[in-house]
């Protein structure tokens, strides 16, 4: 889309949301002077998932399956922050073995996230080979996840006070083999990418962020560490058992796209070091704090009591969140992932506020791309590592604005559903098909499904065709069908009351429908649409003989 701006040589161009290399529903409105970027406005789209409000109406255990949808590239981190918040709020101790297992899973998830960042990033700047290579190692990580959790992406593995299950037999040896193999893969990436002159030309000196800028914009993760700030929450907050391992914070001081690439490559190597140390030193003992699996109130179940009969022997914890507030954070692959939690002596959180890292990091994008080339936008955007599923902002008050609009729409919808339901009942009665009659009470569910499908079909009018002829065609087809029902005499309960139904008259009236189909195809002024109309008309004609035989069979049955 090109729109004139204040100067004649400026263009306003849309990048996304349907560009193959654009992330999710993100849209960039870019003002260009030739190939130079003058201004950039990010539009986040409207993928509002309401994750915060869902959390405030669920217990923590009920909410855990939702959180992996925040960022499906780093699912373990979303689970970790979800259980860390109530653990700190309730001062719940995590067994040492469970903490080691958590660290292993978190670092494997960090590697998988960085790999799926590396491949598309290289593809966006013109190198396709790494995009295929990264799936080789990433699938091995997912094999480890599947063996331990039963799922490859949406794990639901972390629990308050530990993890859901212990590591299976042989898993540690398999993970150690992966670590040895992955180090050779990282060396291969470095040989292929790091000193490539074309790659260096695209990323070196592009998107430079200074130390003060990074702090003022609230950046975190690789974007912060690539600007010369050695800030890693695993070292700062010392959560889980990271302080028991020997590893280094990866950082660079140039602040450009190349530095952010080097930080992520280095972090994958450091993650392997942490995993190897955790696997070699993992202690025995329980994998979950079972003391928290108790109800707050004392129960005295009787023989026929509901709790005695239906509550399992290992119930999910429903402890109350104490009346206090805290902010919990972890070092996710993209930066600081945090949750602000307020308890209110209830099993549901009173407030659950999410701080997604990519959403915060994106704020600096307009400043980074100004005075850069158009081709550099994808380079800088990919370095931002903006997650496709971080559109977590809530929309308040919109429902009251939409009430005047939704009221007539709802009326039309109910009318359409009533017509569809009536048509279904008549057709089912004629053909003696019990399916549509019994799909829900009085067949309402079938009508609801058909009507919903009918309402959401696109109504496309051809730009070069005869819109009047194109619009009249479907009406003629529908009216002919309705008239065909009017000439068939029915009694009570939709039973034929007279055999003199005028079969040939019914065929003549219903044959008007193909004319309407042909009118629509002709009015579209498109040969493909016209061929589609011919096909639909031929299909309608071919149905007349079977329908006639159906009516005759019903008539003969009515005689008996």
Buried (B, 14 or more C-beta within 10 A) or exposed (E): EEEEBEEEEBBBBBBBBEEEBBBBBBBBBBBBBEEEBBBBEBEBEEBEBBBBEBBBEBBBBBBBEBBBBBBBBBBBBBBBBBBBBBBBBBEBEBBBBBBBBBBBBBBBBBBBBBBBBBBBBBBBBEBEEBBEBBEEBBEBBBEBBEBBBEBBBBBBBBBBBBBBBBBEEEBBEBBBEBBEEBBEBBEBBEEBBEEBEEBEEBBEEBBBBEEEBBEEBBBBBBBBBBBBBEBBBBBEBEBBBBEBBEBEBBBBEBBBBBBBBBBBBBBBBBBBBBBBBBBEEBEEEEBBBEEBBEEEEEEEEEEEEEEEEEEEEEEEBBBBBBEEBEEBBBBBBBBBBBBBBBBBEEBBBBEBBBBBBBBBBBEBBBEBBEEBBBBBBBBBBBBBBBBBBBBBBEEEEEEEEEEEEEEEEEEEBEEBBEBBBEBBBBEBBBBEEEEBBEBEEEBBBBBBBBBBEEEEEEEEEBEEBBBEBBBBBBEBBEBBBEBBBEBBEBEEEEEBEEEEBEBEEBBEBBBBBBBBBBBBBBBBBBEEBBEBBBEBBEEBBEEBEEBBEBBEEBBEEEEE
